Amino acid sequence: MGHNLRVSDQDSADDESKLAKELIEGGSDIAGAATGAAIGLVGGPAGVVGGAVAGAALGRVLKRVGAEIRRRILSPREELRIGAAAAFAGEKIVASLGTGREPRTDGFFDDSTTDRSAAEELLEGVLLKARDAYEEKKLRYLGNLYANLAFAPQVSPAHGNHLIALAGRLTYRQLVALAVAGDENRRDQLRHRDFRDDQPALDVLGVDGIGVITELYELYQQGLMNGGEAAWISVADVNPGEMRAQGSGRVLATLMELETVPIADRQPYYRLFPASDHST
């Protein structure tokens, strides 16, 4: 009887591994080379990646949650997005383990009490945000978010849930704004003046530009960004050259590794708000 139980457990583990690998492989059109590293994490022998305990714990979480989500009814596009985010998370985890980073040891992976660890809950949250991320450029950064949470004991699971909710709610353009706000090397390329009493500048911005400063103002209202010494009372008070991430906005930018946002995606901010535009 014990032998049959062990066989059953092995069959269940094999099924989880198969389903998780199918999910990750399904995201290969977006994730590309990241897929291979993630599959190695969920399907390789324990200890192959980053040391026995660390690699096995992280791989087990990705395998269990990936298999659970794979069993759900998903549209092809949803499955593609989830698989890509899982692949990006797996790739980042493997890279972190390879550099000697130690996964958190604060009970993050402990499922002995509730049969579901914080690591699993947060991964499910990230993958469900990925499912709904029609702006698919967000997927890599959602993967980064989960992977870095697994190594960040200073961020509680409750705060992690808050960050995941924020990441799902923000537009890709707002995530890019947080990247621009953190780039001190290019800050002098931005306009250092608000738009109050500057109708010519507003006219030049046009509808899309007004949309951008509205999104920046939303970041300010949520406490994710500050505007220097002056308060932003309305959209007209947005001052691109003074914007800086703060609070959960700064933590989110760090964990999502928004400093890696391509320059090409940041460039619209420098075109819309050039330093030479009514800055004096």
C-alpha positions in Angstrom: 0.0 0.0 0.0 2.9 2.3 0.9 4.5 1.5 -2.4 1.3 2.4 -4.3 1.1 5.7 -2.5 4.7 6.5 -3.5 3.9 5.6 -7.1 0.8 7.8 -7.0 2.8 10.7 -5.5 5.4 10.3 -8.3 2.7 10.2 -10.9 1.3 13.4 -9.5 4.7 15.1 -9.5 5.3 14.0 -13.1 1.9 15.4 -14.1 2.7 18.7 -12.4 6.0 18.9 -14.2 4.5 18.1 -17.5 1.7 20.7 -17.2 4.1 23.4 -16.0 6.5 22.8 -18.8 3.6 22.9 -21.3 2.5 26.2 -19.8 6.0 27.7 -20.1 6.6 26.3 -23.6 3.3 27.9 -24.6 4.8 31.4 -23.9 7.9 30.8 -26.1 6.6 33.1 -28.8 7.0 36.0 -26.4 9.6 34.8 -24.0 12.0 33.3 -26.5 15.2 32.0 -24.9 13.9 32.6 -21.4 11.8 29.5 -21.9 14.7 27.1 -21.7 16.0 28.3 -18.3 12.5 28.2 -16.8 11.8 24.7 -18.1 15.1 23.6 -16.5 13.9 25.0 -13.2 10.6 23.1 -13.1 11.7 19.9 -14.9 15.4 19.3 -14.0 16.6 17.2 -11.2 16.5 18.8 -7.8 19.7 20.7 -7.1 20.7 21.2 -10.7 19.9 24.9 -10.5 21.6 27.0 -7.9 22.2 24.5 -5.2 20.0 21.6 -3.9 17.6 23.4 -1.5 17.3 26.7 -3.2 16.8 25.4 -6.7 14.3 22.7 -5.6 12.2 25.1 -3.5 11.9 27.7 -6.3 11.3 25.1 -8.9 8.6 23.4 -6.9 6.7 26.6 -6.5 6.8 27.4 -10.2 5.9 23.8 -11.0 2.9 23.6 -8.7 1.4 26.9 -9.5 2.1 26.5 -13.2 0.4 23.2 -13.3 -2.6 24.5 -11.4 -3.1 27.4 -13.8 -2.5 25.1 -16.8 -5.5 23.0 -15.7 -7.8 26.0 -16.0 -9.7 27.0 -19.1 -7.7 29.7 -20.8 -7.8 31.3 -24.2 -4.8 30.8 -26.4 -3.6 34.4 -25.8 -4.1 34.1 -22.1 -2.0 30.9 -22.0 0.7 32.6 -24.1 0.9 35.6 -21.7 1.0 33.4 -18.6 3.6 31.1 -20.0 5.8 34.0 -21.0 5.6 35.6 -17.6 6.4 32.3 -16.0 9.3 31.9 -18.3 10.7 35.3 -17.6 10.3 34.7 -13.8 12.1 31.4 -14.2 14.9 32.9 -16.2 15.5 35.6 -13.7 15.4 33.1 -10.8 18.0 30.9 -12.5 20.2 34.0 -13.2 19.9 35.1 -9.5 20.8 31.7 -8.2 23.7 31.6 -10.6 25.2 34.8 -9.1 24.9 33.4 -5.6 21.8 35.2 -4.4 20.1 33.4 -1.6 16.3 32.9 -1.6 14.5 34.2 1.4 14.4 32.0 4.5 11.6 33.8 6.4 8.9 31.2 5.8 8.1 32.4 2.3 8.2 28.9 0.9 6.6 27.2 4.0 3.3 25.4 3.2 3.1 23.3 6.3 0.5 25.4 8.0 -2.0 26.3 5.3 -0.9 23.9 2.6 -0.2 26.9 0.4 2.9 29.1 0.8 3.2 32.8 0.3 5.5 32.0 -2.6 2.7 30.2 -4.3 0.1 32.8 -3.6 2.2 35.6 -5.0 3.2 33.6 -8.1 -0.5 33.0 -8.8 -1.2 36.7 -8.4 1.6 37.6 -10.8 0.5 35.0 -13.4 -3.1 36.2 -13.2 -2.0 39.8 -13.8 0.0 38.5 -16.8 -3.1 36.7 -18.1 -4.9 40.1 -18.3 -1.9 42.1 -19.5 -3.0 43.0 -23.0 0.0 45.4 -23.0 2.3 42.4 -23.4 5.5 44.5 -22.9 4.6 44.3 -19.2 5.2 40.5 -19.1 9.0 40.6 -18.6 8.7 43.1 -15.8 5.9 41.0 -14.1 8.2 38.0 -14.2 11.0 40.1 -12.7 8.7 41.2 -9.9 8.0 37.7 -8.8 11.6 36.5 -9.2 12.9 39.4 -7.1 10.2 39.0 -4.4 11.6 35.4 -3.9 14.9 36.9 -2.8 13.7 40.0 -0.9 12.8 39.2 2.8 12.5 42.9 3.5 9.2 42.9 1.4 6.5 41.1 3.3 4.0 38.9 1.5 1.3 41.6 2.2 3.4 44.3 0.7 4.1 41.9 -2.2 0.4 41.5 -2.9 0.1 45.3 -2.9 2.9 45.6 -5.4 1.4 43.0 -7.7 -1.9 44.8 -7.6 -0.2 48.1 -8.5 1.8 46.4 -11.3 -1.4 45.0 -12.8 -3.1 48.4 -12.6 -0.4 50.6 -14.1 -0.1 51.1 -17.8 3.1 50.2 -19.5 3.6 53.9 -20.2 3.4 54.5 -16.5 6.0 51.9 -15.8 8.2 53.5 -18.4 7.6 56.8 -16.6 9.0 55.3 -13.4 12.0 54.2 -15.4 12.5 57.7 -16.8 12.0 59.2 -13.3 14.9 57.0 -12.0 17.3 57.8 -14.8 19.4 60.6 -13.3 21.9 60.5 -16.2 19.3 61.8 -18.6 17.3 64.1 -16.3 18.8 67.2 -17.9 17.1 66.3 -21.2 13.7 66.8 -19.7 11.6 70.0 -19.3 12.1 71.4 -15.8 8.9 73.5 -15.6 5.2 72.8 -15.1 2.5 73.6 -17.7 0.5 76.1 -15.7 0.0 79.3 -17.7 1.9 77.8 -20.6 -0.9 77.2 -23.2 1.6 77.1 -26.1 3.3 74.1 -24.6 0.0 72.4 -24.0 -1.0 73.0 -27.6 2.2 71.4 -28.8 1.5 68.3 -26.6 -1.7 67.6 -28.4 -4.2 64.9 -27.2 -1.6 62.2 -26.7 0.7 64.4 -24.8 -2.1 65.6 -22.5 -2.8 61.9 -22.0 0.8 61.3 -20.9 0.9 64.1 -18.3 -2.5 62.8 -17.0 -0.9 59.4 -16.4 2.0 61.1 -14.6 -0.4 63.0 -12.5 -2.2 59.7 -11.6 1.2 58.3 -10.4 1.6 61.4 -8.2 -2.0 61.0 -6.8 -1.3 57.4 -5.9 1.9 58.4 -4.0 4.1 56.5 -6.4 5.9 59.6 -7.6 6.7 63.1 -6.3 7.3 66.3 -8.2 10.1 67.9 -6.3 9.4 70.7 -3.9 6.2 71.9 -5.6 2.9 70.2 -5.1 1.0 69.0 -8.2 -2.5 70.3 -7.5 -3.7 69.5 -11.1 -2.5 68.0 -14.3 -1.1 71.5 -15.3 1.4 71.3 -12.4 3.2 68.2 -13.7 6.9 69.0 -14.0 8.6 66.1 -16.0 12.2 67.1 -15.0 11.4 66.9 -11.3 9.5 63.6 -11.2 11.0 60.9 -9.0 9.7 57.6 -7.8 8.8 57.3 -4.2 7.3 54.8 -1.7 5.9 51.7 -3.3 6.7 53.3 -6.7 10.4 53.1 -5.9 10.1 49.6 -4.6 8.1 48.5 -7.6 10.7 50.1 -10.0 13.5 48.2 -8.2 11.8 44.8 -8.1 10.5 45.0 -11.7 14.0 46.2 -12.8 12.5 49.0 -14.7 16.0 50.4 -15.3 16.1 47.8 -18.0 13.2 49.3 -20.0 14.6 49.9 -23.5 15.7 53.4 -24.4 13.4 53.3 -27.4 10.4 52.9 -25.1 11.6 55.9 -22.9 12.3 58.1 -25.9 8.7 59.5 -26.3 9.1 61.2 -22.9 12.2 63.0 -24.1 10.5 64.0 -27.3 7.3 65.2 -25.6 9.1 67.1 -22.8 12.4 68.4 -24.2 14.6 70.5 -22.0 14.6 73.3 -24.5 10.8 73.5 -24.5 9.8 76.6 -22.5 12.2 75.7 -19.7 13.5 79.2 -19.0 
